Amino acid sequence: MDRIFGSRALRPRIAYEASNTTAIMGLVAAGLGVTLYPEGLRRFKPDHVVMREIEDCGAQIETLVAWERNAPAKRVLHFVEACRRLQEQANTLVNV
């Protein structure tokens, strides 16, 4: 966030911070501020909250994959491997 705002010479005044989606949207819905929010979480938006896409933001979010460690199903391992391959491809594109 510092990079996004700093690149536009902006300094947000942060009064509240929340650690989960429900709490973040609760603060926004209560009129206590605004948030930058990933598109993929739009479904958690309360009806009376407005969201708009930010053009040329250039921000990227870190995405994780999680699975049960002790006895993952074969299809889970295949999915994790596919994610690893996608990550390698993405890293290759970034380093070009």
C-alpha positions as a Markdown table, in Angstrom:
| # | Residue | x | y | z |
|---|---|---|---|---|
| 1 | Met | 0.0 | 0.0 | 0.0 |
| 2 | Asp | 2.8 | 2.4 | 0.8 |
| 3 | Arg | 4.2 | 1.9 | -2.8 |
| 4 | Ile | 0.8 | 2.5 | -4.4 |
| 5 | Phe | 0.1 | 5.7 | -2.4 |
| 6 | Gly | 3.7 | 6.9 | -2.4 |
| 7 | Ser | 4.0 | 6.7 | -6.2 |
| 8 | Arg | 1.2 | 9.2 | -6.4 |
| 9 | Ala | 2.5 | 11.4 | -3.6 |
| 10 | Leu | -0.4 | 10.5 | -1.3 |
| 11 | Arg | -0.3 | 9.8 | 2.4 |
| 12 | Pro | -3.4 | 8.1 | 3.7 |
| 13 | Arg | -4.6 | 8.8 | 7.3 |
| 14 | Ile | -5.1 | 5.4 | 8.8 |
| 15 | Ala | -7.4 | 5.4 | 11.8 |
| 16 | Tyr | -8.5 | 1.7 | 11.8 |
| 17 | Glu | -7.0 | -1.5 | 10.5 |
| 18 | Ala | -8.7 | -4.9 | 10.3 |
| 19 | Ser | -7.2 | -8.4 | 9.8 |
| 20 | Asn | -10.0 | -10.1 | 7.9 |
| 21 | Thr | -12.5 | -9.5 | 5.1 |
| 22 | Thr | -15.5 | -9.3 | 7.3 |
| 23 | Ala | -14.0 | -6.7 | 9.6 |
| 24 | Ile | -12.7 | -4.6 | 6.7 |
| 25 | Met | -16.1 | -4.5 | 5.0 |
| 26 | Gly | -17.7 | -3.8 | 8.4 |
| 27 | Leu | -15.6 | -0.7 | 8.9 |
| 28 | Val | -16.3 | 0.5 | 5.3 |
| 29 | Ala | -20.1 | -0.3 | 5.6 |
| 30 | Ala | -20.2 | 1.7 | 8.9 |
| 31 | Gly | -18.8 | 4.8 | 7.1 |
| 32 | Leu | -15.4 | 4.6 | 8.9 |
| 33 | Gly | -13.3 | 4.8 | 5.8 |
| 34 | Val | -12.4 | 3.2 | 2.5 |
| 35 | Thr | -10.2 | 0.2 | 1.5 |
| 36 | Leu | -8.3 | -1.2 | -1.4 |
| 37 | Tyr | -9.8 | -4.5 | -2.0 |
| 38 | Pro | -8.9 | -7.4 | -4.5 |
| 39 | Glu | -11.5 | -8.0 | -7.3 |
| 40 | Gly | -11.7 | -11.7 | -6.3 |
| 41 | Leu | -13.3 | -10.8 | -3.0 |
| 42 | Arg | -16.1 | -8.6 | -4.4 |
| 43 | Arg | -18.7 | -11.2 | -3.4 |
| 44 | Phe | -18.2 | -10.2 | 0.2 |
| 45 | Lys | -19.3 | -6.7 | -0.5 |
| 46 | Pro | -22.4 | -5.5 | 1.5 |
| 47 | Asp | -25.2 | -4.2 | -0.7 |
| 48 | His | -24.8 | -0.6 | 0.3 |
| 49 | Val | -21.0 | -0.4 | -0.3 |
| 50 | Val | -19.8 | 0.8 | -3.7 |
| 51 | Met | -16.8 | -0.6 | -5.4 |
| 52 | Arg | -15.0 | 0.9 | -8.4 |
| 53 | Glu | -12.0 | -0.5 | -10.4 |
| 54 | Ile | -8.8 | 1.5 | -10.1 |
| 55 | Glu | -7.3 | 2.1 | -13.5 |
| 56 | Asp | -3.5 | 1.8 | -13.9 |
| 57 | Cys | -3.0 | 0.8 | -10.2 |
| 58 | Gly | -0.3 | -1.8 | -11.0 |
| 59 | Ala | -0.8 | -3.5 | -7.7 |
| 60 | Gln | -0.5 | -7.2 | -7.4 |
| 61 | Ile | -1.8 | -9.4 | -4.6 |
| 62 | Glu | 0.0 | -12.4 | -3.1 |
| 63 | Thr | -2.1 | -15.6 | -3.6 |
| 64 | Leu | -1.6 | -18.7 | -1.6 |
| 65 | Val | -2.6 | -22.3 | -2.1 |
| 66 | Ala | -3.4 | -24.4 | 1.0 |
| 67 | Trp | -3.9 | -28.1 | 1.5 |
| 68 | Glu | -4.0 | -30.7 | 4.3 |
| 69 | Arg | -0.4 | -31.7 | 5.0 |
| 70 | Asn | -0.6 | -35.2 | 6.4 |
| 71 | Ala | -2.5 | -37.2 | 3.7 |
| 72 | Pro | -3.4 | -35.0 | 0.7 |
| 73 | Ala | -5.5 | -36.7 | -2.0 |
| 74 | Lys | -3.8 | -37.4 | -5.3 |
| 75 | Arg | -5.9 | -34.8 | -7.1 |
| 76 | Val | -4.8 | -32.2 | -4.5 |
| 77 | Leu | -1.2 | -33.0 | -5.2 |
| 78 | His | -1.9 | -32.6 | -9.0 |
| 79 | Phe | -3.5 | -29.2 | -8.3 |
| 80 | Val | -0.5 | -28.1 | -6.2 |
| 81 | Glu | 1.9 | -29.1 | -8.9 |
| 82 | Ala | -0.1 | -27.2 | -11.5 |
| 83 | Cys | 0.1 | -24.1 | -9.2 |
| 84 | Arg | 3.8 | -24.6 | -8.9 |
| 85 | Arg | 4.1 | -24.7 | -12.7 |
| 86 | Leu | 2.0 | -21.6 | -13.1 |
| 87 | Gln | 4.2 | -19.8 | -10.5 |
| 88 | Glu | 7.4 | -20.8 | -12.5 |
| 89 | Gln | 5.8 | -19.5 | -15.7 |
| 90 | Ala | 4.9 | -16.2 | -14.0 |
| 91 | Asn | 8.4 | -15.8 | -12.6 |
| 92 | Thr | 9.8 | -16.4 | -16.1 |
| 93 | Leu | 7.5 | -13.7 | -17.5 |
| 94 | Val | 8.5 | -11.2 | -14.8 |
| 95 | Asn | 12.2 | -11.8 | -15.3 |
| 96 | Val | 12.1 | -11.4 | -19.1 |
